[in-house]
């Protein structure tokens, strides 16, 4: 599991935990997802449980179907809603989050 790096002064931030690779998210959504990634990597120990936590929290706040993949090596070909796609890097791991389908799905 990735460990949290500390900023000077002992404070950590989701920016240090989740580096942005490819982002098609508005600013509030991006911040929310980074916070959820930080929470998942802090509270959970398996990739499946991390994905489940992020997905469940997103589906509580946002309508539609959310998908989350965490791993070192994977590729995708997918369709996502506009402004609802983010690929982040956490240590050696990639975290892909996207919303598919209509908001009412």
MARBA-3410 file (N, C-alpha, C, O; in Angstrom, 1 decimal):
105
0.8,-1.2,0.0,0.0,0.0,0.0,0.9,1.2,0.0,1.9,1.3,0.6 ~ 0.5,2.3,-0.7,1.2,3.5,-0.8,1.2,4.2,0.6,0.2,4.2,1.3 ~ 2.3,4.8,0.9,2.4,5.6,2.1,2.3,7.0,1.8,2.6,7.5,0.7 ~ 1.8,7.8,2.8,1.5,9.2,2.6,2.8,10.0,2.8,3.4,9.8,3.9 ~ 3.2,10.8,1.9,4.3,11.7,2.0,3.9,12.9,2.9,2.8,13.3,2.8
4.9,13.4,3.6,4.6,14.6,4.4,5.2,15.8,3.9,6.3,15.8,3.4 ~ 4.5,16.9,3.9,5.0,18.2,3.5,5.9,18.7,4.7,5.8,18.2,5.8 ~ 6.7,19.8,4.4,7.4,20.4,5.5,6.4,20.9,6.5,5.3,21.4,6.2 ~ 6.7,20.7,7.8,5.8,21.0,8.9,4.9,19.9,9.3,4.1,20.0,10.2 ~ 5.1,18.7,8.6,4.3,17.5,9.0,2.9,17.4,8.4,2.2,16.5,8.8
2.5,18.3,7.6,1.2,18.3,7.0,1.2,17.5,5.7,2.1,17.6,4.9 ~ 0.1,16.8,5.4,0.0,16.1,4.2,-1.1,16.7,3.4,-2.0,17.4,3.9 ~ -1.2,16.4,2.1,-2.3,16.9,1.3,-2.6,15.9,0.2,-1.8,15.0,-0.1 ~ -3.9,16.0,-0.3,-4.3,15.0,-1.3,-3.5,15.3,-2.6,-3.4,14.4,-3.5 ~ -3.0,16.5,-2.8,-2.2,16.8,-4.0,-0.9,16.0,-4.0,-0.5,15.5,-5.1
-0.3,15.8,-2.8,0.9,14.9,-2.8,0.5,13.5,-3.0,1.3,12.7,-3.6 ~ -0.6,13.0,-2.4,-1.0,11.6,-2.5,-1.4,11.3,-4.0,-0.9,10.3,-4.5 ~ -2.3,12.1,-4.6,-2.8,11.8,-5.9,-2.3,12.8,-6.9,-2.8,13.9,-7.0 ~ -1.3,12.5,-7.7,-0.8,13.4,-8.8,-1.7,13.2,-10.0,-2.1,12.1,-10.3 ~ -2.0,14.3,-10.6,-2.9,14.3,-11.8,-2.2,13.9,-13.0,-1.1,14.5,-13.3
-2.7,12.9,-13.7,-2.1,12.6,-15.0,-2.9,13.1,-16.2,-2.5,13.8,-17.0 ~ -4.2,12.6,-16.2,-5.1,13.0,-17.3,-6.4,13.4,-16.6,-7.0,12.6,-15.9 ~ -6.8,14.6,-16.8,-8.0,15.1,-16.0,-9.0,15.8,-16.9,-8.6,16.7,-17.7 ~ -10.2,15.3,-16.9,-11.4,16.0,-17.5,-12.4,16.1,-16.4,-13.5,15.5,-16.4 ~ -12.1,16.9,-15.4,-13.0,17.1,-14.2,-13.0,18.6,-13.9,-12.1,19.3,-14.1
-14.2,19.1,-13.4,-14.2,20.5,-12.9,-13.5,20.5,-11.5,-13.3,19.4,-10.9 ~ -13.1,21.7,-11.1,-12.2,21.8,-9.9,-12.8,21.2,-8.6,-12.1,20.5,-7.9 ~ -14.1,21.5,-8.3,-14.7,20.8,-7.1,-14.7,19.3,-7.2,-14.4,18.6,-6.2 ~ -15.0,18.7,-8.3,-15.0,17.3,-8.5,-13.6,16.7,-8.3,-13.4,15.7,-7.7 ~ -12.6,17.4,-9.0,-11.2,16.9,-8.9,-10.8,16.9,-7.4,-10.1,15.9,-7.0
-11.1,17.9,-6.7,-10.7,18.0,-5.3,-11.4,16.9,-4.5,-10.7,16.3,-3.6 ~ -12.7,16.7,-4.7,-13.4,15.7,-4.0,-12.8,14.3,-4.3,-12.7,13.5,-3.4 ~ -12.5,14.0,-5.5,-11.9,12.7,-5.9,-10.5,12.5,-5.3,-10.2,11.4,-4.8 ~ -9.7,13.5,-5.3,-8.4,13.4,-4.6,-8.6,13.2,-3.1,-7.8,12.4,-2.6 ~ -9.5,13.8,-2.5,-9.8,13.5,-1.1,-10.2,12.1,-0.8,-9.8,11.5,0.1
-11.1,11.6,-1.7,-11.6,10.2,-1.6,-10.4,9.2,-1.8,-10.4,8.2,-1.2 ~ -9.5,9.5,-2.8,-8.4,8.7,-3.0,-7.5,8.6,-1.7,-7.1,7.5,-1.3 ~ -7.2,9.8,-1.2,-6.5,9.8,0.1,-7.1,9.0,1.2,-6.4,8.2,1.9 ~ -8.4,9.2,1.3,-9.2,8.4,2.3,-9.1,6.9,2.1,-8.8,6.2,3.0 ~ -9.3,6.5,0.8,-9.2,5.1,0.5,-7.8,4.5,0.8,-7.7,3.4,1.4
-6.8,5.2,0.4,-5.4,4.7,0.7,-5.0,4.7,2.1,-4.1,4.0,2.6 ~ -5.7,5.5,2.9,-5.4,5.6,4.3,-6.2,4.6,5.1,-5.7,4.0,6.1 ~ -7.5,4.3,4.7,-8.4,3.5,5.5,-8.5,2.0,5.1,-8.8,1.2,5.9 ~ -8.2,1.8,3.8,-8.4,0.4,3.3,-7.0,-0.3,2.9,-6.0,0.4,2.8 ~ -7.0,-1.6,2.9,-5.8,-2.3,2.6,-5.8,-3.1,1.3,-4.7,-3.5,0.8
-7.0,-3.3,0.6,-7.0,-4.0,-0.6,-7.5,-3.0,-1.7,-8.2,-2.1,-1.5 ~ -7.0,-3.3,-2.9,-7.4,-2.5,-4.1,-8.9,-2.5,-4.3,-9.6,-1.5,-4.5 ~ -9.5,-3.7,-4.1,-11.0,-3.8,-4.3,-11.7,-3.0,-3.3,-12.7,-2.3,-3.7 ~ -11.3,-3.0,-2.0,-12.0,-2.2,-1.0,-11.8,-0.7,-1.3,-12.7,0.1,-1.0 ~ -10.6,-0.3,-1.8,-10.3,1.1,-2.1,-11.3,1.5,-3.2,-11.9,2.6,-3.1
-11.4,0.7,-4.2,-12.3,1.0,-5.4,-13.7,1.2,-4.9,-14.4,2.1,-5.3 ~ -14.1,0.2,-4.1,-15.5,0.2,-3.5,-15.8,1.5,-2.7,-16.9,2.1,-2.9 ~ -14.8,1.9,-1.9,-15.0,3.1,-1.1,-15.2,4.3,-2.0,-16.1,5.1,-1.8 ~ -14.3,4.5,-2.9,-14.3,5.7,-3.8,-15.6,5.7,-4.6,-16.3,6.7,-4.7 ~ -16.0,4.5,-5.2,-17.2,4.4,-6.0,-18.4,4.7,-5.2,-19.3,5.5,-5.6
-18.5,4.2,-4.0,-19.7,4.4,-3.1,-19.9,5.8,-2.7,-21.0,6.4,-2.8 ~ -18.8,6.5,-2.4,-18.9,7.9,-2.0,-19.2,8.8,-3.1,-20.0,9.7,-3.0 ~ -18.7,8.5,-4.3,-19.1,9.3,-5.5,-20.6,9.1,-5.9,-21.2,10.0,-6.2 ~ -21.0,7.9,-5.8,-22.4,7.6,-6.1,-23.4,8.2,-5.1,-24.6,8.4,-5.4 ~ -22.9,8.4,-3.9,-23.8,9.1,-2.9,-24.0,10.5,-3.2,-25.1,11.1,-3.0
-22.9,11.2,-3.7,-22.9,12.6,-4.0,-23.4,13.0,-5.4,-24.0,14.0,-5.6 ~ -23.0,12.1,-6.4,-23.3,12.4,-7.8,-24.2,11.4,-8.4,-24.1,10.2,-8.0 ~ -25.1,11.8,-9.3,-25.9,10.8,-10.0,-25.1,10.1,-11.0,-24.1,10.5,-11.4 ~ -25.7,8.9,-11.4,-25.0,8.2,-12.5,-24.1,7.1,-12.0,-24.0,6.9,-10.8 ~ -23.6,6.3,-12.9,-22.7,5.2,-12.6,-21.3,5.6,-12.6,-20.8,6.1,-13.6
-20.6,5.3,-11.5,-19.2,5.6,-11.4,-18.4,4.3,-11.5,-18.8,3.3,-11.0 ~ -17.2,4.4,-12.0,-16.3,3.3,-12.1,-14.9,3.7,-11.6,-14.5,4.8,-11.8 ~ -14.2,2.7,-11.0,-12.9,3.0,-10.4,-12.0,1.8,-10.6,-12.4,0.6,-10.4 ~ -10.8,2.0,-11.1,-9.8,1.0,-11.3,-8.5,1.4,-10.7,-8.1,2.6,-10.9 ~ -7.9,0.5,-9.9,-6.6,0.8,-9.3,-5.7,-0.3,-9.6,-6.0,-1.5,-9.5
-4.5,0.0,-10.1,-3.5,-1.0,-10.5,-2.2,-0.4,-11.0,-2.1,0.9,-11.2 ~ -1.2,-1.2,-11.2,0.1,-0.7,-11.7,0.1,-0.7,-13.3,0.6,0.2,-13.9 ~ -0.5,-1.7,-13.9,-0.5,-1.8,-15.3,-1.8,-2.2,-15.9,-2.3,-3.3,-15.7 ~ -2.4,-1.3,-16.6,-3.7,-1.6,-17.2,-3.9,-0.6,-18.4,-3.3,0.4,-18.4 ~ -4.8,-1.0,-19.3,-5.1,-0.1,-20.4,-6.7,-0.1,-20.5,-7.3,-1.0,-20.0
-7.2,1.0,-21.0,-8.6,1.1,-21.2,-9.0,1.7,-22.5,-8.2,2.4,-23.2 ~ -10.2,1.3,-22.9,-10.9,2.0,-24.0,-12.3,2.2,-23.6,-13.0,1.2,-23.4 ~ -12.7,3.4,-23.3,-14.0,3.6,-22.6,-14.6,4.9,-23.1,-14.0,5.8,-23.7 ~ -15.9,5.0,-22.8,-16.7,6.2,-23.1,-17.0,6.8,-21.7,-17.5,6.1,-20.8 ~ -16.8,8.1,-21.6,-17.2,8.7,-20.3,-18.0,10.0,-20.5,-17.9,10.6,-21.6
-18.6,10.4,-19.5,-19.4,11.7,-19.6,-18.4,12.8,-19.6,-17.3,12.7,-18.9 ~ -18.7,13.9,-20.3,-17.9,15.1,-20.3,-17.6,15.6,-18.9,-18.6,15.7,-18.1 ~ -16.4,16.0,-18.6,-16.0,16.5,-17.3,-16.2,15.5,-16.2,-16.4,15.9,-15.0 ~ -16.0,14.2,-16.5,-16.2,13.1,-15.5,-15.2,12.0,-15.7,-15.5,10.9,-15.8 ~ -13.9,12.4,-15.9,-12.8,11.4,-16.1,-11.5,11.9,-15.4,-11.2,13.1,-15.6
-10.9,11.0,-14.7,-9.6,11.4,-14.0,-8.7,10.2,-13.9,-9.1,9.2,-13.4 ~ -7.4,10.4,-14.3,-6.4,9.4,-14.1,-5.4,10.0,-13.1,-4.8,11.1,-13.5 ~ -5.1,9.4,-12.0,-4.2,9.9,-11.0,-3.1,8.9,-10.7,-3.3,7.7,-11.0 ~ -2.0,9.3,-10.2,-0.9,8.5,-9.8,-0.7,8.6,-8.3,-0.6,9.7,-7.8 ~ -0.6,7.4,-7.7,-0.4,7.3,-6.2,0.8,6.4,-6.1,0.7,5.2,-6.2
2.0,6.9,-5.8,3.2,6.1,-5.8,3.4,5.4,-7.1,3.5,6.1,-8.2 ~ 3.4,4.1,-7.1,3.6,3.3,-8.4,2.2,2.9,-9.0,2.2,2.3,-10.0 ~ 1.1,3.3,-8.3,-0.2,2.9,-8.7,-0.9,3.9,-9.5,-0.7,5.1,-9.3 ~ -1.8,3.5,-10.4,-2.7,4.4,-11.2,-4.1,4.2,-10.6,-4.5,3.1,-10.3 ~ -4.8,5.3,-10.5,-6.2,5.3,-10.1,-7.0,6.0,-11.2,-6.8,7.2,-11.4
-7.9,5.2,-11.8,-8.7,5.7,-12.9,-10.1,5.8,-12.3,-10.7,4.8,-11.8 ~ -10.7,7.0,-12.5,-12.1,7.2,-12.0,-12.9,7.9,-13.2,-12.4,8.9,-13.8 ~ -14.0,7.3,-13.5,-14.9,7.9,-14.6,-16.3,7.6,-14.4,-16.7,6.6,-13.7 ~ -17.1,8.5,-14.9,-18.6,8.3,-14.9,-19.1,7.9,-16.3,-18.7,8.6,-17.3 ~ -19.9,6.9,-16.4,-20.4,6.4,-17.7,-21.9,6.5,-17.6,-22.5,6.6,-16.6
-22.5,6.5,-18.8,-23.9,6.6,-18.9,-24.5,8.0,-18.6,-23.8,8.9,-18.3 ~ -25.8,8.1,-18.6,-26.5,9.3,-18.3,-26.5,9.6,-16.8,-26.3,8.6,-16.0 ~ -26.8,10.8,-16.4,-26.9,11.1,-15.0,-28.0,10.3,-14.3,-28.0,10.2,-13.1 ~ -29.0,9.9,-15.0,-30.1,9.2,-14.5,-29.9,7.7,-14.4,-30.8,6.9,-13.9 ~ -28.8,7.1,-14.9,-28.5,5.7,-14.9,-28.5,5.1,-13.6,-28.3,3.9,-13.4
END
